[in-house]
Amino acid sequence: MNRATCVVAATLLAAASELRAAPTYEAQACCNLCPAAASLESAQPGLAELGALLEARDGWLFSRAQDLRTEFGLDDYSYKQLRRLRNALKHNGTELLVVYQPSRGLLHGEKLQPADLLRFDQAGARENYRATLARLRELDIWVPDLASLLEARADMPDYYFKGDQHWTPQGAERTARLVADTVRGIPSLQHLPQARFASQPSGLIGRSGSLQKAAQLACGTGYPRQFVQGYVTRPLESGQVPAAEVVLVGGGNADDGFNFAGFLEENLETPVHNASQPGGGHAAALMAYLMSDDYRQRPPKLLIWEMDDADSLTQRNFYRQTIAAVGDGCTGRPALLQGRASLAAGSHQVLFNGADGVLPIQGSDYRIDLQLDDASVQQLAATLTFMNGRQENLVFLRGPGPGRFLLELREDADWDELTFLSLNVQALPGGGDGQLSARLCKARSDEARPELRTAQAGAGS
């Protein structure tokens, strides 16, 4: 090898080494938070939920309300509904795995200023977080050993960004490995389609984080972007990759930029379809996927649900819609009530219980399936009236997908004792018009979709 070739080779090796090494840089602290950052409750929308911003060491920022919370998990009602959702998925042949990662305060609390760390009950928060993972497992939901992340070494790459509530690609990779450890122990998933993948460095990711942006809005100060190594995952073998039987749904952490789906493919050695909605959150992503043709036509063997915050899972109407979506509404089931109405100006009755005698329609074993002729209708108001005169007012917001809304009748408190009387619908301003069809049917929440029964029976499930 001549000298020129050696120089070129050395240069390429040095460049490759720099690409794989974690980027390092030095920057002087630029900012001190203003008094307004200590209380964001009265700030502009989107900031109040942070509670307060705390400036920590080494350029870190924390949200007191979100990053330093000590309580995790759901209330008893929400745990019950989450179990119903798991059962409905299971009866469609889908295992549910939940990725509920620890908070920034649990993983990076050592970055807090001494006074803030003293006020943060980190030990209590860790105990509550572990208890939440255990409670989810009691629901027969698969949960990776994410509590092991709490024992990370000091020399490991940061799991989260310094000024952002999303994980770094390095945090996504560590999580994917723990997910794979759990999946390998699921008996029904021993025969997923095999394909080998490899993740490689792919430039640097520069991120201006959500907390940094909040600080700028509150105080007018700016923070430097943080740069970390990015990755991309590709198949190792040429040829067609088998169809994915694993689906990922999630929010911002499942964004392709963090390569979580790619790291899952590498560690699971099977294709993964990423059906996430980074801008809409994990709850909206799950709802949109369950309403999609992809799910209805081919339910996956494994659904990985990444969630960075369980607060949205305490919303009662979320389960009433998602569980109905798992069962594909009233498809393949006889309609006990049905009707059709115009969405022109005003409220219109589309279902009425009593035309041919009152039917004993009570509780969540009954669901309503609304089909819109006009796909441009994005939001719909509905009023459910019961025999004793009580009413329930709802607003449906439709995301991507078909013009359809699904809903179970309520079962909490004494609602399951009330007999359904009627349903009125009204398109909200700017929501479009056209016609709407409605059906009400009976369907158990843990019952497989009718079109899947024969196939599952034939498979011995």
N, C-alpha and C positions, 0 to 999 in steps of 0.2 A: 504494500500500500504506500503510495507516494505521499509526500508531505501535505500537498493540497487536499488530498482525499482525507487524510487524518484530521486536518483542520475542520473540514466540512462535517466529518463524523462527530468530532468533539463538540462542534457547535450544535448539531442536532440533538446529541445526548444531553447537552446542557439545557437546551430549550425544552426537551421532554421532561427533564428533571424539574425545571421550573413550573411546567404545566401541572405536574402531579403534586407538587408541594403546596401546602396551604399558603395563600398570599399573606405577606406581612407588611405592615406599614406603620408609620408613626404619625400621630396627629395630636396637636395640642388641644386641650379642651376649649371649646369655642363659646359655650353658653352656660348661663345660669338661669334656671327656671324663674319666671316672674311669679308674684303672689297669686295671679289668676289661675295658675296651674295647680294650685293646692286645693281647689274646689271647682270642679267642672260641671256641677249639677245644673247651673244656670247658663252654661255655655251653649253654643249652637248645637243643633241636632247631630247625634252621632258621637259626641264627646261626653255627655252626661254619664253614660254607662261606665266610663273609666273611673269615675269617682274622684281621683286626684292623680297627678303625675308626680313621681318621685325620681329625683336625679341620684344615680348611684355611682359607684366607682367604675373606672375604665370605660367611660362613655355609655354606660347602661342606663336605660330608663325603665321604670316600672309603673304599672297601673295598680293603685292600692286596692281598688274594688275587684279587679279580675285576677291580677297576678299574685296578689297576697291574700286571696280568699282562703279560708280554713275549712269551709263546708263544701262538700261535694255530693254528687248523687241526686236522687229524685225523691219526691214524696211517694207515699204508699200507693196512691191511685195511679201515678205514672209508671211505677214498677209493674203494677198489675197490667196496664195497657201495653207496656213494652213486652211483657210475657205473651200477651195475646198476639202481638205483631210477630214475635218469634214463632209462635205456634202456626200462624197462618202461612208464614214463609216455609216452615218445615213441611207442612202438608202439601206444598207445591214442589217439594223436593229440594229446597234451598236451605243450606246451613247459614246461620247469621253469625258473623264475627265482628265484634265492636272494638274499635281502636279509640280508646279514651285516654289520651296522653296526659301526663302530669302537667301542672301549671308551671309558668316561668319561675315563680317564687320557690317552688319545691326543688327545681333543678338548679337554679342560679341565685338562690338567696344569699350566698356568700358575697355577691356583688353589692348588696345593699349597704348603705351607710350604717355604722354601728347603732345609732339611735333607732333607725327604721327596722333593723334586724331584731332589735330587742323587743319592739312592739309586735313583731310578727311571730305568731305561735306556729313556727315551722314544724315542730314535733307533733303538735295536734293535727296540723294539716296533713302531714304524712300518714298518720294513723287513720284519718277520715278518708283519705284517698284510697288506701289499701282496702278499707272496709267497703268502699263503693265498688271496687273491682270484684271483691268477693260476693257482694250482693248481686251483681250482674251475672256472675257464674251460677248463682243459685237459681237464676231464671232459665238455666240451660242454654245460655248464650256463651259462645266461645269468646274468651278474653285473653289476649297475650299477657305475659308477665311484665307489664310495663312498670310495675313497682320496682323492678330490678334496675331501672334507669336512675333511681334515686341513689344508688350506690356507685355512680360513675366516678372514675378517677379524675383528679384535677387536671391531668395532662390531656384529657380527651377533648376533641373539638367541641365547640359550643353546640348545644342542641337547638337553641333558639337564637335568633338575631338579637343584637344588643338593643335595638330600638324598635323592634317589631314583634308582634305576637304570633308570627308564623315560625315554623321550624326551619332550620337550614337544611340543605341537601344531606349533610352529615347526620342530622337528627332524623331525617326521613329514612336514611339507610339503616341506622341502628334499630329503628322501629320495624322496618321490613324484615330484618333478621328475626326479631322476636315473634312477629306474625308467622313467619315460616316455621319456627319451632313449634308453634301451637297447631298449625295446619297439618303438620306431619303426624300429629297424634289424633286426628279426627278419622275414625274408621271408615266413614262413608266417602272419604276423599282420597283413598289410596290409589285410585286409578284415574287421576286427572290426566288430560293429554300432555305428553312430555315434549318439551322444547328447551334448549339451552340458550341462555342469554348472558351477555357480558356488559357491564357498565364501565364507561370510559370517561376520563375528564374531557370537558367540552367548554373551555373558556371560563371566564369569571362572571359571577352574578353580582351586580351592584344593586343594593336595595336601600331605598329610603323608607324606613319603617312606619307603621301605623302610629306608634307612639311619638316618633319624631315629627310626623305631620301634625299630630294633635298639639304638640308643644309649639310648633310654628303658628298654628291657628290661634292658640291661646296667648302666646307671648310675642309672636313675630320674629322669633329666633330660628335659625336653621342649624341642622346637624349634617355632618358629612355622611355620605353613603357608605355602607359597609360592603366590602367585597369578599366573597367566598368562592370556593371552587364549585363550578357547575358540572353536571354529569349528563350523559345520554346513554340509553340502553338499547342494544341491537341484538338480533338473533345471531348465534354463532354459526349455524348451518345455513347454507343457501337453500332455496326452495320455499314452498308455501308453508307458512306457520299454521298449525291447526286452530280451529275456532276456539275462542276463549270460553271456558266454563267457570271462570272466576271474574267477578265484576267488582270494581271499586266505585263507591259513591262517597263523596265528601265535599268539603268546602275549600277554603283557600289553601290548606296544607296539601290538598290533592292536586294542586295546579301542576301542570307538566314541568314548569320551571324548577320545581323541587325534586322531580323525578321519582316520586314515591311509587307510582305504578311500575316504573322501570325497575326499581330495586326489588319490588315484589316479584316481578317476572324472573329476575336473576336468582333470587333466593328460593322461590317456589318451584322454579324450573317448569313453568307452565305459562301460557299467554294470559294476560290480564287486560280486560276491557275497562277503560277509565270512563265512567259515566258521570263524573263529578261536575259541579257547577261552582267554580271558584268564586264567582261574584255573588252567588245567591245563598251560600251556606249549606251545611250538611243536611238540614231538615228539608229544605226545598229540593236539594239534589235527590234525596231518596224519593220524595213524592213524584218528581218528574220522571225518574227512572221507572217506578212502579206503574206509572200511567202510560209508559211508552210501548210501542209495538215490539221493541227488542225484548222487553220483559214478558209481555203477554205471549209472544210466539215461542220464546225459548228461555224459560226461567233458568238462571245459573245454578250450578251445584254449590257455589260459595258466594255469598254477598259480604264483602268487606266494607263496613260502614265506619268511615273516619269522622270523628267528631271532636272538636276542640273545646266544646262547652255544652253541657247537658241542659242548660236553662231552657232552651227552646223545646225540650222534650216534656216539659210540664204543661204545655198547651194542649188542652183536652181535645180540641177539634183536629189536631194533627193526627192522632190515632184514629179518629172516626173516619178520616179520609184515606190514610195509608192502608189500614186493614181492609177497607172496602176495595181499594185499588188492587191489593194482592189477590183478592177473589174475583177481579175483573167485573166489579159491580153486579149487575143483574144479568150479564151475559150467560145464556144457557139455562136460566131459571125462569119459571113462570111468573108473570107479573100479577100481583094481587090487585094493584091499582095502576092505571096508566092514563096519560093525557097528553095533550099538545096545546101550546099557547103561543101567542105572539109576544115579542119583546118590544113592541111599539111602546110609546110613552105610557107610563103608569104601571101599576101592579096588576098581575094577572094570575088567577088561580089555575093551577095545572094538575093538581091531584086533590081528590075529595073522597073521604071514607064515609060512606053512608048512602050512596045512590042506590045500592042494592042490599042494604042492610049493613050495620056497623061490624067491621072485622076487628078482632082483638089484637091490634097492631101495637106492640109495646116492646121497648128495649132494643139493645144493639143487635139482636138477631134479624133485624129488619134494616134494609138499606135502600137509599134512593139513588137512582142513576139518571143524570140529566145529560142529554145530548143536544148540542147546539148545531143548527144548520149553518150559521154564520161563524166561520173560524176567527173572525176579527174581534169577537166579543171577548174581552179580557177580564172583565169583572162583572159579577152578578150578585144582586141582593136577593135573599130568600127569607121568608117568614114561615116557620112551622107553627101551626096552631093545634092545640090538643083539646080533648073533649071538655075539660074543666075550664077552658078559656085561657089557659096559660099559653104564652107564645115564646118562641125562640127566634131571634133575629141574627142572621149570619151574612157575611160577605165572602164570596168566593173570589180568589185571585188566581187566574190561570197563567201558568208558565208555558214554555214550549211544549208542543204536542197537540193532540186532537182537541177539538172543542167539546170537552166533557168535564163534568163535575160529579164526584161520588161522595156519599155521606152515609154513615150509620146513624140511626136514631140514638139519642143519649141514654146512658145507663147509670150515670152517677146520681148520688143522692136519691131523691124519689122520682126522678125522671122516668125510670123504667117501669113505674106504676101507672104512667099516664098513657091514655089511648090516643093515637094519632088521629087527627081530624082532617087537616088540609095543608097544602103547600102553595104559597104564592111566590112568584118570582118577578123580578124587575131588573132590567139592564140599567146600570149606573151611567151617569153622563159621560159621553164619549165612548161608551162600551159597545156600540153597534146595536143592530136590531135583528129582524128576521124571526125565525121560528125556533121553538124549543120543544123537545119531546122528553117526557118524564115517565119513569117506571119505578114502582116500589115492589120489592120482592123480599122473600125470607131467605137468609143464608147464615149459617153458623160461621163465626169468625175463624174457627180452626178447621174448616172444611176445605178440601182441595177444590180448585176450579173444576167445574163439570167436565170440561174438555180434557182434563188431565187424569180423571179418575181411571179410565180404562187403561191408559198407558202405564200408570203407576201400579195398578193391580197386576198387569201383565209382567211388570218388572219385579213383582214380589214385595213391593213396598207397603 
